[in-house]
Amino acid sequence: IDTFETFVRTDYIPPFITKLTGITASMTQSGLTLEEAMLELSLFAKDAEVYAHNAKFDKSFIRHYLEETNTKYLPSNWVDTIVIFKRRWPNLPNYKLETLIKYFDLADKEDHRALSDAKHTWTLLKAGM
C-alpha cells in the first residue's frame, strides 16, 4: 500500500469547504497546478485497483479533471467500500464514513481530508474482510 497526497494550487476555496476541511486557499499555494496533480496521480495510480468510500463520487470527480486536463490514464477497477460495509455490517444506522469512524472508535470525527479518510477506509476495510 502506498499513498499519494497533494494540494492543488487555487486562489479560491468555497467557505463551506474551508469550514468542512480547514483547508484555505493560502494553504494550497505551495501545491501543484491542476495539470501537474492529475499527471502525478495518473502516474501513481497506473492501473491499480482503487478502493474508495462512495467511489462513484470520487471516480466522477477524478475522471472529470483527468479529461479536462487531457491527462492520459489507464482504466482501473474501482471498488466501493460502502457495498462491502453494508454486507459486513448490515444493521448500522447509515454508512457515512463519519458514522463508521465513530462506531468503530477510530476517531472522534471525520476530518474530511483525503489521506486521513483513505486511512480510515483502509482500517475499516481490513476489519470488514
Secondary structure by P-SEA (a helix, b strand, c coil): cbbbbbbcccccccaaaaaacccccccccccccaaaaaaaaaaaaccccccccaaaaaaaaaaaaaaaacccccbbbbbcaaaaaaaaccccccccaaaaaaaacccccccccaaaaaaaaaaaaaaac
